[in-house]
């Protein structure tokens, strides 16, 4: 699902940037990059759990997780 949304948002972003809708294209590009970051994070976390090598965390977004800690 995340992969499909990433492709769709990249397509919309490219289309809007080509028609010079800069703000809409930029927002859609940021959303697409966010979904891409989530996909990369999920792939890395799955590989870590499969190999059993998750000691300090293999994820790309560990630094982002520090911003949204539960209190």
mmCIF file as Biopython writes it, N, C-alpha, C and O atoms, coordinates in Angstrom:
data_model
#
loop_
_atom_site.group_PDB
_atom_site.id
_atom_site.type_symbol
_atom_site.label_atom_id
_atom_site.label_alt_id
_atom_site.label_comp_id
_atom_site.label_asym_id
_atom_site.label_entity_id
_atom_site.label_seq_id
_atom_site.pdbx_PDB_ins_code
_atom_site.Cartn_x
_atom_site.Cartn_y
_atom_site.Cartn_z
_atom_site.occupancy
_atom_site.B_iso_or_equiv
_atom_site.auth_seq_id
_atom_site.auth_asym_id
_atom_site.pdbx_PDB_model_num
ATOM 1   N N  . UNK A ? 1  ? 0.824  -1.194  0.000   1.0 0.0 1  A 1 
ATOM 2   C CA . UNK A ? 1  ? 0.000  0.000   0.000   1.0 0.0 1  A 1 
ATOM 3   C C  . UNK A ? 1  ? 0.869  1.259   0.000   1.0 0.0 1  A 1 
ATOM 4   O O  . UNK A ? 1  ? 0.613  2.203   -0.747  1.0 0.0 1  A 1 
ATOM 5   N N  . UNK A ? 2  ? 1.892  1.258   0.843   1.0 0.0 2  A 1 
ATOM 6   C CA . UNK A ? 2  ? 2.783  2.408   0.926   1.0 0.0 2  A 1 
ATOM 7   C C  . UNK A ? 2  ? 3.532  2.603   -0.407  1.0 0.0 2  A 1 
ATOM 8   O O  . UNK A ? 2  ? 3.757  3.731   -0.846  1.0 0.0 2  A 1 
ATOM 9   N N  . UNK A ? 3  ? 3.904  1.501   -1.024  1.0 0.0 3  A 1 
ATOM 10  C CA . UNK A ? 3  ? 4.601  1.571   -2.307  1.0 0.0 3  A 1 
ATOM 11  C C  . UNK A ? 3  ? 3.705  2.167   -3.387  1.0 0.0 3  A 1 
ATOM 12  O O  . UNK A ? 3  ? 4.157  2.980   -4.192  1.0 0.0 3  A 1 
ATOM 13  N N  . UNK A ? 4  ? 2.442  1.766   -3.406  1.0 0.0 4  A 1 
ATOM 14  C CA . UNK A ? 4  ? 1.491  2.297   -4.390  1.0 0.0 4  A 1 
ATOM 15  C C  . UNK A ? 4  ? 1.296  3.791   -4.190  1.0 0.0 4  A 1 
ATOM 16  O O  . UNK A ? 4  ? 1.289  4.552   -5.157  1.0 0.0 4  A 1 
ATOM 17  N N  . UNK A ? 5  ? 1.136  4.217   -2.937  1.0 0.0 5  A 1 
ATOM 18  C CA . UNK A ? 5  ? 0.973  5.643   -2.660  1.0 0.0 5  A 1 
ATOM 19  C C  . UNK A ? 5  ? 2.212  6.444   -3.047  1.0 0.0 5  A 1 
ATOM 20  O O  . UNK A ? 5  ? 2.104  7.576   -3.516  1.0 0.0 5  A 1 
ATOM 21  N N  . UNK A ? 6  ? 3.373  5.860   -2.852  1.0 0.0 6  A 1 
ATOM 22  C CA . UNK A ? 6  ? 4.613  6.540   -3.227  1.0 0.0 6  A 1 
ATOM 23  C C  . UNK A ? 6  ? 4.667  6.776   -4.730  1.0 0.0 6  A 1 
ATOM 24  O O  . UNK A ? 6  ? 4.986  7.875   -5.184  1.0 0.0 6  A 1 
ATOM 25  N N  . UNK A ? 7  ? 4.358  5.751   -5.487  1.0 0.0 7  A 1 
ATOM 26  C CA . UNK A ? 7  ? 4.379  5.877   -6.954  1.0 0.0 7  A 1 
ATOM 27  C C  . UNK A ? 7  ? 3.350  6.902   -7.427  1.0 0.0 7  A 1 
ATOM 28  O O  . UNK A ? 7  ? 3.647  7.726   -8.292  1.0 0.0 7  A 1 
ATOM 29  N N  . UNK A ? 8  ? 2.152  6.854   -6.868  1.0 0.0 8  A 1 
ATOM 30  C CA . UNK A ? 8  ? 1.098  7.788   -7.273  1.0 0.0 8  A 1 
ATOM 31  C C  . UNK A ? 8  ? 1.494  9.220   -6.936  1.0 0.0 8  A 1 
ATOM 32  O O  . UNK A ? 8  ? 1.327  10.121  -7.758  1.0 0.0 8  A 1 
ATOM 33  N N  . UNK A ? 9  ? 2.017  9.434   -5.728  1.0 0.0 9  A 1 
ATOM 34  C CA . UNK A ? 9  ? 2.387  10.791  -5.329  1.0 0.0 9  A 1 
ATOM 35  C C  . UNK A ? 9  ? 3.574  11.311  -6.149  1.0 0.0 9  A 1 
ATOM 36  O O  . UNK A ? 9  ? 3.616  12.495  -6.485  1.0 0.0 9  A 1 
ATOM 37  N N  . UNK A ? 10 ? 4.538  10.439  -6.475  1.0 0.0 10 A 1 
ATOM 38  C CA . UNK A ? 10 ? 5.630  10.866  -7.361  1.0 0.0 10 A 1 
ATOM 39  C C  . UNK A ? 10 ? 5.086  11.251  -8.735  1.0 0.0 10 A 1 
ATOM 40  O O  . UNK A ? 10 ? 5.516  12.245  -9.320  1.0 0.0 10 A 1 
ATOM 41  N N  . UNK A ? 11 ? 4.155  10.475  -9.240  1.0 0.0 11 A 1 
ATOM 42  C CA . UNK A ? 11 ? 3.553  10.795  -10.536 1.0 0.0 11 A 1 
ATOM 43  C C  . UNK A ? 11 ? 2.833  12.134  -10.516 1.0 0.0 11 A 1 
ATOM 44  O O  . UNK A ? 11 ? 3.000  12.946  -11.426 1.0 0.0 11 A 1 
ATOM 45  N N  . UNK A ? 12 ? 2.031  12.367  -9.478  1.0 0.0 12 A 1 
ATOM 46  C CA . UNK A ? 12 ? 1.331  13.646  -9.357  1.0 0.0 12 A 1 
ATOM 47  C C  . UNK A ? 12 ? 2.309  14.805  -9.198  1.0 0.0 12 A 1 
ATOM 48  O O  . UNK A ? 12 ? 2.106  15.880  -9.761  1.0 0.0 12 A 1 
ATOM 49  N N  . UNK A ? 13 ? 3.370  14.578  -8.429  1.0 0.0 13 A 1 
ATOM 50  C CA . UNK A ? 13 ? 4.353  15.640  -8.207  1.0 0.0 13 A 1 
ATOM 51  C C  . UNK A ? 13 ? 5.045  16.017  -9.510  1.0 0.0 13 A 1 
ATOM 52  O O  . UNK A ? 13 ? 5.196  17.199  -9.818  1.0 0.0 13 A 1 
ATOM 53  N N  . UNK A ? 14 ? 5.460  15.026  -10.266 1.0 0.0 14 A 1 
ATOM 54  C CA . UNK A ? 14 ? 6.131  15.293  -11.546 1.0 0.0 14 A 1 
ATOM 55  C C  . UNK A ? 14 ? 5.187  16.009  -12.504 1.0 0.0 14 A 1 
ATOM 56  O O  . UNK A ? 14 ? 5.576  16.951  -13.194 1.0 0.0 14 A 1 
ATOM 57  N N  . UNK A ? 15 ? 3.947  15.548  -12.534 1.0 0.0 15 A 1 
ATOM 58  C CA . UNK A ? 15 ? 2.967  16.168  -13.423 1.0 0.0 15 A 1 
ATOM 59  C C  . UNK A ? 15 ? 2.739  17.635  -13.048 1.0 0.0 15 A 1 
ATOM 60  O O  . UNK A ? 15 ? 2.694  18.497  -13.925 1.0 0.0 15 A 1 
ATOM 61  N N  . UNK A ? 16 ? 2.597  17.918  -11.770 1.0 0.0 16 A 1 
ATOM 62  C CA . UNK A ? 16 ? 2.372  19.303  -11.351 1.0 0.0 16 A 1 
ATOM 63  C C  . UNK A ? 16 ? 3.613  20.171  -11.526 1.0 0.0 16 A 1 
ATOM 64  O O  . UNK A ? 16 ? 3.498  21.354  -11.846 1.0 0.0 16 A 1 
ATOM 65  N N  . UNK A ? 17 ? 4.788  19.603  -11.322 1.0 0.0 17 A 1 
ATOM 66  C CA . UNK A ? 17 ? 5.999  20.392  -11.533 1.0 0.0 17 A 1 
ATOM 67  C C  . UNK A ? 17 ? 6.209  20.703  -13.015 1.0 0.0 17 A 1 
ATOM 68  O O  . UNK A ? 17 ? 6.712  21.774  -13.354 1.0 0.0 17 A 1 
ATOM 69  N N  . UNK A ? 18 ? 5.833  19.785  -13.894 1.0 0.0 18 A 1 
ATOM 70  C CA . UNK A ? 18 ? 5.965  20.041  -15.332 1.0 0.0 18 A 1 
ATOM 71  C C  . UNK A ? 18 ? 4.992  21.112  -15.815 1.0 0.0 18 A 1 
ATOM 72  O O  . UNK A ? 18 ? 5.287  21.844  -16.760 1.0 0.0 18 A 1 
ATOM 73  N N  . UNK A ? 19 ? 3.828  21.206  -15.164 1.0 0.0 19 A 1 
ATOM 74  C CA . UNK A ? 19 ? 2.852  22.235  -15.549 1.0 0.0 19 A 1 
ATOM 75  C C  . UNK A ? 19 ? 3.035  23.517  -14.741 1.0 0.0 19 A 1 
ATOM 76  O O  . UNK A ? 19 ? 2.187  24.409  -14.773 1.0 0.0 19 A 1 
ATOM 77  N N  . UNK A ? 20 ? 4.162  23.601  -14.008 1.0 0.0 20 A 1 
ATOM 78  C CA . UNK A ? 20 ? 4.564  24.784  -13.252 1.0 0.0 20 A 1 
ATOM 79  C C  . UNK A ? 20 ? 3.630  25.115  -12.093 1.0 0.0 20 A 1 
ATOM 80  O O  . UNK A ? 20 ? 3.483  26.280  -11.724 1.0 0.0 20 A 1 
ATOM 81  N N  . UNK A ? 21 ? 3.005  24.097  -11.524 1.0 0.0 21 A 1 
ATOM 82  C CA . UNK A ? 21 ? 2.284  24.253  -10.263 1.0 0.0 21 A 1 
ATOM 83  C C  . UNK A ? 21 ? 3.278  23.934  -9.150  1.0 0.0 21 A 1 
ATOM 84  O O  . UNK A ? 21 ? 3.285  22.826  -8.611  1.0 0.0 21 A 1 
ATOM 85  N N  . UNK A ? 22 ? 4.108  24.903  -8.813  1.0 0.0 22 A 1 
ATOM 86  C CA . UNK A ? 22 ? 5.260  24.659  -7.955  1.0 0.0 22 A 1 
ATOM 87  C C  . UNK A ? 22 ? 4.868  24.251  -6.541  1.0 0.0 22 A 1 
ATOM 88  O O  . UNK A ? 22 ? 5.436  23.304  -5.997  1.0 0.0 22 A 1 
ATOM 89  N N  . UNK A ? 23 ? 3.920  24.939  -5.944  1.0 0.0 23 A 1 
ATOM 90  C CA . UNK A ? 23 ? 3.563  24.651  -4.556  1.0 0.0 23 A 1 
ATOM 91  C C  . UNK A ? 23 ? 2.920  23.276  -4.420  1.0 0.0 23 A 1 
ATOM 92  O O  . UNK A ? 23 ? 3.293  22.494  -3.545  1.0 0.0 23 A 1 
ATOM 93  N N  . UNK A ? 24 ? 1.968  22.987  -5.274  1.0 0.0 24 A 1 
ATOM 94  C CA . UNK A ? 24 ? 1.305  21.679  -5.232  1.0 0.0 24 A 1 
ATOM 95  C C  . UNK A ? 24 ? 2.291  20.553  -5.524  1.0 0.0 24 A 1 
ATOM 96  O O  . UNK A ? 24 ? 2.278  19.520  -4.855  1.0 0.0 24 A 1 
ATOM 97  N N  . UNK A ? 25 ? 3.139  20.756  -6.518  1.0 0.0 25 A 1 
ATOM 98  C CA . UNK A ? 25 ? 4.141  19.748  -6.860  1.0 0.0 25 A 1 
ATOM 99  C C  . UNK A ? 25 ? 5.129  19.517  -5.739  1.0 0.0 25 A 1 
ATOM 100 O O  . UNK A ? 25 ? 5.522  18.381  -5.474  1.0 0.0 25 A 1 
ATOM 101 N N  . UNK A ? 26 ? 5.536  20.604  -5.072  1.0 0.0 26 A 1 
ATOM 102 C CA . UNK A ? 26 ? 6.488  20.471  -3.972  1.0 0.0 26 A 1 
ATOM 103 C C  . UNK A ? 26 ? 5.872  19.723  -2.790  1.0 0.0 26 A 1 
ATOM 104 O O  . UNK A ? 26 ? 6.524  18.876  -2.181  1.0 0.0 26 A 1 
ATOM 105 N N  . UNK A ? 27 ? 4.632  20.033  -2.470  1.0 0.0 27 A 1 
ATOM 106 C CA . UNK A ? 27 ? 3.952  19.336  -1.361  1.0 0.0 27 A 1 
ATOM 107 C C  . UNK A ? 27 ? 3.808  17.852  -1.681  1.0 0.0 27 A 1 
ATOM 108 O O  . UNK A ? 27 ? 4.055  17.005  -0.823  1.0 0.0 27 A 1 
ATOM 109 N N  . UNK A ? 28 ? 3.413  17.536  -2.894  1.0 0.0 28 A 1 
ATOM 110 C CA . UNK A ? 28 ? 3.268  16.138  -3.272  1.0 0.0 28 A 1 
ATOM 111 C C  . UNK A ? 28 ? 4.610  15.418  -3.298  1.0 0.0 28 A 1 
ATOM 112 O O  . UNK A ? 28 ? 4.681  14.234  -2.966  1.0 0.0 28 A 1 
ATOM 113 N N  . UNK A ? 29 ? 5.661  16.106  -3.684  1.0 0.0 29 A 1 
ATOM 114 C CA . UNK A ? 29 ? 6.993  15.512  -3.680  1.0 0.0 29 A 1 
ATOM 115 C C  . UNK A ? 29 ? 7.454  15.230  -2.248  1.0 0.0 29 A 1 
ATOM 116 O O  . UNK A ? 29 ? 8.058  14.190  -1.986  1.0 0.0 29 A 1 
ATOM 117 N N  . UNK A ? 30 ? 7.178  16.135  -1.338  1.0 0.0 30 A 1 
ATOM 118 C CA . UNK A ? 30 ? 7.531  15.917  0.068   1.0 0.0 30 A 1 
ATOM 119 C C  . UNK A ? 30 ? 6.767  14.733  0.634   1.0 0.0 30 A 1 
ATOM 120 O O  . UNK A ? 30 ? 7.332  13.925  1.371   1.0 0.0 30 A 1 
ATOM 121 N N  . UNK A ? 31 ? 5.484  14.622  0.298   1.0 0.0 31 A 1 
ATOM 122 C CA . UNK A ? 31 ? 4.686  13.483  0.759   1.0 0.0 31 A 1 
ATOM 123 C C  . UNK A ? 31 ? 5.238  12.178  0.192   1.0 0.0 31 A 1 
ATOM 124 O O  . UNK A ? 31 ? 5.349  11.183  0.908   1.0 0.0 31 A 1 
ATOM 125 N N  . UNK A ? 32 ? 5.580  12.184  -1.087  1.0 0.0 32 A 1 
ATOM 126 C CA . UNK A ? 32 ? 6.136  10.984  -1.715  1.0 0.0 32 A 1 
ATOM 127 C C  . UNK A ? 32 ? 7.462  10.585  -1.078  1.0 0.0 32 A 1 
ATOM 128 O O  . UNK A ? 32 ? 7.711  9.399   -0.858  1.0 0.0 32 A 1 
ATOM 129 N N  . UNK A ? 33 ? 8.316  11.565  -0.778  1.0 0.0 33 A 1 
ATOM 130 C CA . UNK A ? 33 ? 9.586  11.262  -0.125  1.0 0.0 33 A 1 
ATOM 131 C C  . UNK A ? 33 ? 9.378  10.732  1.293   1.0 0.0 33 A 1 
ATOM 132 O O  . UNK A ? 33 ? 10.142 9.889   1.763   1.0 0.0 33 A 1 
ATOM 133 N N  . UNK A ? 34 ? 8.353  11.222  1.965   1.0 0.0 34 A 1 
ATOM 134 C CA . UNK A ? 34 ? 8.016  10.692  3.286   1.0 0.0 34 A 1 
ATOM 135 C C  . UNK A ? 34 ? 7.607  9.234   3.227   1.0 0.0 34 A 1 
ATOM 136 O O  . UNK A ? 34 ? 8.039  8.428   4.051   1.0 0.0 34 A 1 
ATOM 137 N N  . UNK A ? 35 ? 6.782  8.896   2.264   1.0 0.0 35 A 1 
ATOM 138 C CA . UNK A ? 35 ? 6.384  7.494   2.094   1.0 0.0 35 A 1 
ATOM 139 C C  . UNK A ? 35 ? 7.579  6.630   1.700   1.0 0.0 35 A 1 
ATOM 140 O O  . UNK A ? 35 ? 7.683  5.483   2.133   1.0 0.0 35 A 1 
ATOM 141 N N  . UNK A ? 36 ? 8.473  7.168   0.887   1.0 0.0 36 A 1 
ATOM 142 C CA . UNK A ? 36 ? 9.674  6.437   0.507   1.0 0.0 36 A 1 
ATOM 143 C C  . UNK A ? 36 ? 10.554 6.168   1.728   1.0 0.0 36 A 1 
ATOM 144 O O  . UNK A ? 36 ? 11.131 5.089   1.861   1.0 0.0 36 A 1 
ATOM 145 N N  . UNK A ? 37 ? 10.650 7.146   2.606   1.0 0.0 37 A 1 
ATOM 146 C CA . UNK A ? 37 ? 11.402 6.973   3.841   1.0 0.0 37 A 1 
ATOM 147 C C  . UNK A ? 37 ? 10.788 5.876   4.707   1.0 0.0 37 A 1 
ATOM 148 O O  . UNK A ? 37 ? 11.510 5.084   5.313   1.0 0.0 37 A 1 
ATOM 149 N N  . UNK A ? 38 ? 9.471  5.829   4.767   1.0 0.0 38 A 1 
ATOM 150 C CA . UNK A ? 38 ? 8.797  4.768   5.522   1.0 0.0 38 A 1 
ATOM 151 C C  . UNK A ? 38 ? 9.065  3.387   4.931   1.0 0.0 38 A 1 
ATOM 152 O O  . UNK A ? 38 ? 9.265  2.419   5.665   1.0 0.0 38 A 1 
ATOM 153 N N  . UNK A ? 39 ? 9.067  3.301   3.609   1.0 0.0 39 A 1 
ATOM 154 C CA . UNK A ? 39 ? 9.340  2.015   2.959   1.0 0.0 39 A 1 
ATOM 155 C C  . UNK A ? 39 ? 10.761 1.552   3.268   1.0 0.0 39 A 1 
ATOM 156 O O  . UNK A ? 39 ? 10.980 0.388   3.603   1.0 0.0 39 A 1 
ATOM 157 N N  . UNK A ? 40 ? 11.721 2.461   3.154   1.0 0.0 40 A 1 
ATOM 158 C CA . UNK A ? 40 ? 13.120 2.103   3.428   1.0 0.0 40 A 1 
ATOM 159 C C  . UNK A ? 40 ? 13.280 1.668   4.880   1.0 0.0 40 A 1 
ATOM 160 O O  . UNK A ? 40 ? 13.982 0.700   5.173   1.0 0.0 40 A 1 
ATOM 161 N N  . UNK A ? 41 ? 12.629 2.386   5.779   1.0 0.0 41 A 1 
ATOM 162 C CA . UNK A ? 41 ? 12.690 2.035   7.192   1.0 0.0 41 A 1 
ATOM 163 C C  . UNK A ? 41 ? 12.119 0.644   7.437   1.0 0.0 41 A 1 
ATOM 164 O O  . UNK A ? 41 ? 12.707 -0.139  8.184   1.0 0.0 41 A 1 
ATOM 165 N N  . UNK A ? 42 ? 10.993 0.327   6.827   1.0 0.0 42 A 1 
ATOM 166 C CA . UNK A ? 42 ? 10.371 -0.987  7.014   1.0 0.0 42 A 1 
ATOM 167 C C  . UNK A ? 42 ? 11.240 -2.104  6.449   1.0 0.0 42 A 1 
ATOM 168 O O  . UNK A ? 42 ? 11.335 -3.175  7.047   1.0 0.0 42 A 1 
ATOM 169 N N  . UNK A ? 43 ? 11.865 -1.868  5.317   1.0 0.0 43 A 1 
ATOM 170 C CA . UNK A ? 43 ? 12.741 -2.884  4.721   1.0 0.0 43 A 1 
ATOM 171 C C  . UNK A ? 43 ? 13.932 -3.145  5.628   1.0 0.0 43 A 1 
ATOM 172 O O  . UNK A ? 43 ? 14.276 -4.298  5.889   1.0 0.0 43 A 1 
ATOM 173 N N  . UNK A ? 44 ? 14.563 -2.081  6.110   1.0 0.0 44 A 1 
ATOM 174 C CA . UNK A ? 44 ? 15.720 -2.253  6.981   1.0 0.0 44 A 1 
ATOM 175 C C  . UNK A ? 44 ? 15.345 -2.930  8.294   1.0 0.0 44 A 1 
ATOM 176 O O  . UNK A ? 44 ? 16.076 -3.795  8.776   1.0 0.0 44 A 1 
ATOM 177 N N  . UNK A ? 45 ? 14.231 -2.549  8.866   1.0 0.0 45 A 1 
ATOM 178 C CA . UNK A ? 45 ? 13.805 -3.146  10.132  1.0 0.0 45 A 1 
ATOM 179 C C  . UNK A ? 45 ? 13.470 -4.630  9.952   1.0 0.0 45 A 1 
ATOM 180 O O  . UNK A ? 45 ? 13.764 -5.443  10.828  1.0 0.0 45 A 1 
ATOM 181 N N  . UNK A ? 46 ? 12.862 -4.980  8.828   1.0 0.0 46 A 1 
ATOM 182 C CA . UNK A ? 46 ? 12.541 -6.380  8.557   1.0 0.0 46 A 1 
ATOM 183 C C  . UNK A ? 46 ? 13.808 -7.205  8.382   1.0 0.0 46 A 1 
ATOM 184 O O  . UNK A ? 46 ? 13.897 -8.324  8.886   1.0 0.0 46 A 1 
ATOM 185 N N  . UNK A ? 47 ? 14.792 -6.655  7.667   1.0 0.0 47 A 1 
ATOM 186 C CA . UNK A ? 47 ? 16.069 -7.364  7.505   1.0 0.0 47 A 1 
ATOM 187 C C  . UNK A ? 47 ? 16.762 -7.557  8.845   1.0 0.0 47 A 1 
ATOM 188 O O  . UNK A ? 47 ? 17.321 -8.620  9.115   1.0 0.0 47 A 1 
ATOM 189 N N  . UNK A ? 48 ? 16.725 -6.535  9.677   1.0 0.0 48 A 1 
ATOM 190 C CA . UNK A ? 48 ? 17.350 -6.632  10.996  1.0 0.0 48 A 1 
ATOM 191 C C  . UNK A ? 48 ? 16.701 -7.728  11.833  1.0 0.0 48 A 1 
ATOM 192 O O  . UNK A ? 48 ? 17.390 -8.544  12.444  1.0 0.0 48 A 1 
ATOM 193 N N  . UNK A ? 49 ? 15.378 -7.740  11.855  1.0 0.0 49 A 1 
ATOM 194 C CA . UNK A ? 49 ? 14.671 -8.732  12.658  1.0 0.0 49 A 1 
ATOM 195 C C  . UNK A ? 49 ? 14.864 -10.136 12.103  1.0 0.0 49 A 1 
ATOM 196 O O  . UNK A ? 49 ? 14.924 -11.103 12.863  1.0 0.0 49 A 1 
ATOM 197 N N  . UNK A ? 50 ? 14.962 -10.251 10.792  1.0 0.0 50 A 1 
ATOM 198 C CA . UNK A ? 50 ? 15.163 -11.560 10.177  1.0 0.0 50 A 1 
ATOM 199 C C  . UNK A ? 50 ? 16.549 -12.110 10.489  1.0 0.0 50 A 1 
ATOM 200 O O  . UNK A ? 50 ? 16.698 -13.302 10.756  1.0 0.0 50 A 1 
ATOM 201 N N  . UNK A ? 51 ? 17.573 -11.243 10.458  1.0 0.0 51 A 1 
ATOM 202 C CA . UNK A ? 51 ? 18.935 -11.672 10.718  1.0 0.0 51 A 1 
ATOM 203 C C  . UNK A ? 51 ? 19.261 -11.727 12.206  1.0 0.0 51 A 1 
ATOM 204 O O  . UNK A ? 51 ? 20.249 -12.344 12.605  1.0 0.0 51 A 1 
ATOM 205 N N  . UNK A ? 52 ? 18.443 -11.091 13.019  1.0 0.0 52 A 1 
ATOM 206 C CA . UNK A ? 52 ? 18.698 -11.050 14.447  1.0 0.0 52 A 1 
ATOM 207 C C  . UNK A ? 52 ? 19.860 -10.154 14.819  1.0 0.0 52 A 1 
ATOM 208 O O  . UNK A ? 52 ? 20.558 -10.412 15.800  1.0 0.0 52 A 1 
ATOM 209 N N  . UNK A ? 53 ? 20.074 -9.103  14.045  1.0 0.0 53 A 1 
ATOM 210 C CA . UNK A ? 53 ? 21.212 -8.215  14.291  1.0 0.0 53 A 1 
ATOM 211 C C  . UNK A ? 53 ? 20.772 -6.834  14.749  1.0 0.0 53 A 1 
ATOM 212 O O  . UNK A ? 53 ? 21.485 -5.859  14.514  1.0 0.0 53 A 1 
ATOM 213 N N  . UNK A ? 54 ? 19.657 -6.726  15.373  1.0 0.0 54 A 1 
ATOM 214 C CA . UNK A ? 54 ? 19.150 -5.419  15.811  1.0 0.0 54 A 1 
ATOM 215 C C  . UNK A ? 54 ? 19.596 -5.132  17.243  1.0 0.0 54 A 1 
ATOM 216 O O  . UNK A ? 54 ? 18.814 -5.267  18.184  1.0 0.0 54 A 1 
ATOM 217 N N  . UNK A ? 55 ? 20.830 -4.743  17.396  1.0 0.0 55 A 1 
ATOM 218 C CA . UNK A ? 55 ? 21.349 -4.428  18.726  1.0 0.0 55 A 1 
ATOM 219 C C  . UNK A ? 55 ? 21.092 -2.968  19.064  1.0 0.0 55 A 1 
ATOM 220 O O  . UNK A ? 55 ? 20.435 -2.658  20.058  1.0 0.0 55 A 1 
ATOM 221 N N  . UNK A ? 56 ? 21.607 -2.083  18.243  1.0 0.0 56 A 1 
ATOM 222 C CA . UNK A ? 56 ? 21.428 -0.659  18.499  1.0 0.0 56 A 1 
ATOM 223 C C  . UNK A ? 56 ? 20.369 -0.061  17.583  1.0 0.0 56 A 1 
ATOM 224 O O  . UNK A ? 56 ? 20.081 1.132   17.682  1.0 0.0 56 A 1 
ATOM 225 N N  . UNK A ? 57 ? 19.803 -0.831  16.724  1.0 0.0 57 A 1 
ATOM 226 C CA . UNK A ? 57 ? 18.789 -0.340  15.800  1.0 0.0 57 A 1 
ATOM 227 C C  . UNK A ? 57 ? 19.370 -0.106  14.425  1.0 0.0 57 A 1 
ATOM 228 O O  . UNK A ? 57 ? 20.310 0.674   14.266  1.0 0.0 57 A 1 
ATOM 229 N N  . UNK A ? 58 ? 18.830 -0.759  13.453  1.0 0.0 58 A 1 
ATOM 230 C CA . UNK A ? 58 ? 19.329 -0.636  12.087  1.0 0.0 58 A 1 
ATOM 231 C C  . UNK A ? 58 ? 18.495 0.332   11.273  1.0 0.0 58 A 1 
ATOM 232 O O  . UNK A ? 58 ? 18.727 0.493   10.075  1.0 0.0 58 A 1 
ATOM 233 N N  . UNK A ? 59 ? 17.541 0.969   11.896  1.0 0.0 59 A 1 
ATOM 234 C CA . UNK A ? 59 ? 16.607 1.742   11.099  1.0 0.0 59 A 1 
ATOM 235 C C  . UNK A ? 59 ? 17.173 3.087   10.694  1.0 0.0 59 A 1 
ATOM 236 O O  . UNK A ? 59 ? 18.022 3.656   11.380  1.0 0.0 59 A 1 
ATOM 237 N N  . UNK A ? 60 ? 16.704 3.569   9.600   1.0 0.0 60 A 1 
ATOM 238 C CA . UNK A ? 60 ? 17.111 4.853   9.054   1.0 0.0 60 A 1 
ATOM 239 C C  . UNK A ? 60 ? 16.551 6.009   9.868   1.0 0.0 60 A 1 
ATOM 240 O O  . UNK A ? 60 ? 17.136 7.092   9.899   1.0 0.0 60 A 1 
ATOM 241 N N  . UNK A ? 61 ? 15.439 5.788   10.514  1.0 0.0 61 A 1 
ATOM 242 C CA . UNK A ? 61 ? 14.723 6.891   11.157  1.0 0.0 61 A 1 
ATOM 243 C C  . UNK A ? 61 ? 14.818 6.860   12.669  1.0 0.0 61 A 1 
ATOM 244 O O  . UNK A ? 61 ? 13.898 7.318   13.347  1.0 0.0 61 A 1 
ATOM 245 N N  . UNK A ? 62 ? 15.904 6.335   13.218  1.0 0.0 62 A 1 
ATOM 246 C CA . UNK A ? 62 ? 16.077 6.354   14.673  1.0 0.0 62 A 1 
ATOM 247 C C  . UNK A ? 62 ? 16.115 7.778   15.202  1.0 0.0 62 A 1 
ATOM 248 O O  . UNK A ? 62 ? 15.555 8.057   16.262  1.0 0.0 62 A 1 
ATOM 249 N N  . UNK A ? 63 ? 16.759 8.672   14.490  1.0 0.0 63 A 1 
ATOM 250 C CA . UNK A ? 63 ? 16.853 10.053  14.953  1.0 0.0 63 A 1 
ATOM 251 C C  . UNK A ? 63 ? 15.490 10.739  14.921  1.0 0.0 63 A 1 
ATOM 252 O O  . UNK A ? 63 ? 15.229 11.628  15.731  1.0 0.0 63 A 1 
ATOM 253 N N  . UNK A ? 64 ? 14.611 10.333  13.988  1.0 0.0 64 A 1 
ATOM 254 C CA . UNK A ? 64 ? 13.264 10.900  13.957  1.0 0.0 64 A 1 
ATOM 255 C C  . UNK A ? 64 ? 12.412 10.345  15.086  1.0 0.0 64 A 1 
ATOM 256 O O  . UNK A ? 64 ? 11.539 11.042  15.603  1.0 0.0 64 A 1 
ATOM 257 N N  . UNK A ? 65 ? 12.655 9.106   15.472  1.0 0.0 65 A 1 
ATOM 258 C CA . UNK A ? 65 ? 11.882 8.497   16.549  1.0 0.0 65 A 1 
ATOM 259 C C  . UNK A ? 65 ? 12.137 9.202   17.872  1.0 0.0 65 A 1 
ATOM 260 O O  . UNK A ? 65 ? 11.283 9.182   18.758  1.0 0.0 65 A 1 
ATOM 261 N N  . UNK A ? 66 ? 13.289 9.818   18.013  1.0 0.0 66 A 1 
ATOM 262 C CA . UNK A ? 66 ? 13.577 10.550  19.248  1.0 0.0 66 A 1 
ATOM 263 C C  . UNK A ? 66 ? 12.677 11.770  19.415  1.0 0.0 66 A 1 
ATOM 264 O O  . UNK A ? 66 ? 12.412 12.194  20.540  1.0 0.0 66 A 1 
ATOM 265 N N  . UNK A ? 67 ? 12.213 12.329  18.320  1.0 0.0 67 A 1 
ATOM 266 C CA . UNK A ? 67 ? 11.328 13.490  18.394  1.0 0.0 67 A 1 
ATOM 267 C C  . UNK A ? 67 ? 9.953  13.134  18.918  1.0 0.0 67 A 1 
ATOM 268 O O  . UNK A ? 67 ? 9.307  13.959  19.564  1.0 0.0 67 A 1 
ATOM 269 N N  . UNK A ? 68 ? 9.486  11.900  18.647  1.0 0.0 68 A 1 
ATOM 270 C CA . UNK A ? 68 ? 8.121  11.498  18.953  1.0 0.0 68 A 1 
ATOM 271 C C  . UNK A ? 68 ? 8.065  10.419  20.020  1.0 0.0 68 A 1 
ATOM 272 O O  . UNK A ? 68 ? 7.287  9.471   19.908  1.0 0.0 68 A 1 
ATOM 273 N N  . UNK A ? 69 ? 8.882  10.556  21.050  1.0 0.0 69 A 1 
ATOM 274 C CA . UNK A ? 69 ? 8.896  9.572   22.120  1.0 0.0 69 A 1 
ATOM 275 C C  . UNK A ? 69 ? 7.613  9.630   22.939  1.0 0.0 69 A 1 
ATOM 276 O O  . UNK A ? 69 ? 7.006  10.690  23.087  1.0 0.0 69 A 1 
ATOM 277 N N  . UNK A ? 70 ? 7.209  8.481   23.469  1.0 0.0 70 A 1 
ATOM 278 C CA . UNK A ? 70 ? 6.110  8.454   24.419  1.0 0.0 70 A 1 
ATOM 279 C C  . UNK A ? 70 ? 6.625  8.932   25.764  1.0 0.0 70 A 1 
ATOM 280 O O  . UNK A ? 70 ? 7.749  8.623   26.159  1.0 0.0 70 A 1 
ATOM 281 N N  . UNK A ? 71 ? 5.814  9.668   26.441  1.0 0.0 71 A 1 
ATOM 282 C CA . UNK A ? 71 ? 6.246  10.189  27.743  1.0 0.0 71 A 1 
ATOM 283 C C  . UNK A ? 71 ? 5.639  9.397   28.863  1.0 0.0 71 A 1 
ATOM 284 O O  . UNK A ? 71 ? 5.889  9.690   30.032  1.0 0.0 71 A 1 
#
